[in-house]
Amino acid sequence: MKLMMKAAMLFLLLNQVVQARISQHPCDFPAIFNFGDSNSDTGGLSAAFGQAGPPHGESFFHGPAGRFCDGRLVIDFIAQSFGLPYLSAYLDALGSNFTHGANFATAGSTIRPQNTTLAQSGFSPFSLNVQWYQFNDFHRRVRTFLTQKDDPVFKKLMPKVEDFSRALYTFDIGQNDLTAGLFQNLTVEEVRASVPDIVDQFKTVVKDIYNQGGRSFWIHNTGPFGCLPYVMDRQLVTAGQVDKFGCVGPFNDLAQFFNHRLKQTVDQLREDLPEASLTYVDVYSVKHALITQATRHGFEHPLRACCGHGGKYNFNMHIGCGGKVKVKGKDVLVGKACDDPTVMINWDGVHYTQAANKWIFDHIVNGSFSDPPIPIGLACHRQY
């Protein structure tokens, strides 16, 4: 017993030494490459299908900025924490600067390709495998241009070739795969059955990026979508399925099942990719705590949209944020923003407000909800 205690103490001491050494060498990420859905889309879907109009962007950008939010997203705060500019959307042809990375995320994206159009289902054609194709082509073309052409203008807009291996690769995707199944009238159990294939496709993309030199991965799990108006308003649920916070329990259980399988996938990737540093971030717990303890954290009406029109949750899938109706031949704005978005969690029934995104970022940046429990500034160090 004494020998075991001594061994345990020695392990803890060595671990503290290792942690101390690592903390003296924070990661100097020169770029971020992001993959995801609307939780991190900084203009991809807007570039492809038309701008997310006002009042989106009003709290920070003072106008539409490609984000389905009143201001900044978690990925914006991540970039800012490293002193990097906000990520340009890969699909945005005007004003983009990719010196410090690129954003391949688009609103409505899924991991698995959907057999529907955006108009039919609301889900993006730019699924994760397409985002990977875009990254692959981007990487190839940057190498070609920087090694074969002497174009000073181009060089000012592109990352360095070596930055691809030193960059942070961030992921926030998966929620739409689950809601897509539910919106197709699949049962929760039928959607659960699709999860193994979903996370397998996720694993394939991470491996492909690793094979192109990516080494540092920051992976968010999915949030409690059973607390979001666009799901609660659209799906038929019984009173017994609603928990004490007003959220739909079976839908949040489904999110947790996905997260469990995603965590297993990350664990497997750690075995398969010996030079990678993979950090799994439990965003679900942070968002759930924010929603269920809103008042404690300075927020109000956690299940109600700030920007919308009508109904229990100030949400109408036919008249969204910024929506207008015809009155005597004139367009009248009815999808208005609330007076104070800074005290609201939900922006438009689907997405979080800038204030909520900042709160979420502040609680994940230090590693408190990460596995391994390291801050994002040390995410290049393999600690498992």
Protein Blocks (a to p, Z undefined) as FASTA:
>chain_A
ZZmmmmmmmmmmmmmmmmmmmmmmccddfbdcddddfklpghlmmmmnopaddfehklmn
opaehiacfbdcfklmmmmmnopacdddfklmghpafknoccfbdehiafbdcfbdfkln
opafkbfklmmmmmmmmmmmmmmmmmmpccfklmmmpccfklmmmpccdddehjlmmmmm
mmnopafklmmmmmmmmmmmmmmmmmmmmmnopabdcddddddfklgfklmmmpccdfkl
pcfkopafklmmmmmmmmmmmmmmmmmmmmmmmmbccddddfklmmmmmmmmmmmnopah
klbcfbdgejjkopafklcghiacdeehiacdfbbcdfblmlpfblnopaccfklmmmmm
mmmmnopmgccdddfklmmpccZZ
